[in-house]
């Protein structure tokens, strides 16, 4: 199963086939700054440092201009990893939404 490595934390998240970056994080008890969840606002931008993604649905040019796409920026709500990827969150930090999935180390 492919994985996402989230920087600067180095946290590894498994990704089910067809899941977006946002969906994979949510399924594993994490989140980051979200907006419309439809590819129109651009709030969920992440930079792909390694690996490749595909946007699974249209993304508004106003939300993600070509210049940013060329620099490896994608929308977490629409970006589907095509294998292992390493990302950097751009506008927020990774937050735990389900502490039961992340018990404190003993």
C-alpha positions in Angstrom: 0.0 0.0 0.0 1.4 3.4 -0.9 2.1 5.9 1.8 2.3 9.7 2.3 5.1 11.1 4.3 4.0 14.4 5.8 6.8 17.0 6.4 8.0 18.6 8.6 6.7 15.9 11.0 7.9 12.8 9.0 4.6 11.1 9.8 3.8 8.2 7.5 0.2 7.7 6.4 -1.0 4.6 4.4 -3.1 5.5 1.3 -5.9 3.2 -0.1 -6.2 3.0 -3.8 -8.1 6.0 -5.2 -8.0 8.0 -2.0 -7.0 11.7 -2.1 -4.4 13.1 0.3 -7.2 14.6 2.4 -9.1 11.3 2.5 -6.0 9.3 3.5 -5.2 11.8 6.3 -8.8 11.8 7.6 -9.0 8.0 7.6 -5.9 7.9 9.7 -7.1 10.4 12.3 -5.4 13.5 10.9 -6.5 16.7 9.3 -5.1 20.1 8.1 -6.6 23.4 7.1 -9.6 22.6 4.8 -12.0 24.8 2.8 -14.6 23.9 0.2 -13.4 20.3 -0.4 -14.4 20.7 -4.0 -11.2 22.0 -5.7 -12.4 25.6 -5.8 -10.9 27.5 -2.9 -7.2 26.5 -2.8 -7.0 26.4 1.0 -5.8 22.8 1.2 -2.7 23.3 -0.9 0.2 21.0 -0.3 3.6 20.8 -2.1 4.6 17.4 -3.4 8.3 17.1 -2.7 8.7 13.5 -4.0 6.4 11.2 -6.0 3.5 12.0 -8.3 -0.2 12.8 -8.0 -3.2 13.1 -10.3 -6.1 15.4 -9.6 -9.2 13.1 -9.6 -11.6 15.9 -10.6 -11.4 19.3 -12.1 -9.5 22.0 -10.2 -10.3 25.7 -10.7 -7.4 27.6 -12.3 -8.1 30.4 -9.8 -7.6 27.9 -6.9 -4.4 26.4 -8.4 -2.7 28.4 -11.2 -0.5 26.7 -13.7 2.6 28.3 -12.1 1.9 26.6 -8.8 1.2 23.2 -10.5 4.5 23.5 -12.2 6.2 24.0 -8.8 4.6 20.7 -7.5 1.7 22.3 -5.6 -1.6 20.4 -5.6 -4.9 20.5 -3.8 -5.2 17.9 -1.0 -8.9 17.5 -1.6 -8.4 16.4 -5.2 -4.8 15.0 -5.4 -4.6 11.2 -5.6 -1.1 9.8 -4.9 0.3 7.6 -7.7 2.5 5.6 -5.4 4.5 6.8 -2.4 4.7 10.6 -2.0 6.4 13.1 0.3 4.4 16.3 0.9 4.8 19.6 2.8 1.7 21.3 4.2 1.7 24.9 3.1 -0.9 26.8 5.0 -1.4 24.8 8.2 0.0 22.2 10.5 -1.0 18.5 10.7 -3.6 18.0 13.5 -4.8 14.8 15.2 -8.5 14.5 14.9 -8.8 11.0 16.5 -6.6 10.5 19.5 -7.7 6.8 19.7 -5.8 6.1 16.6 -2.7 7.8 18.1 -2.2 6.7 21.7 0.7 8.3 23.6 4.0 6.4 23.4 4.6 4.3 26.5 
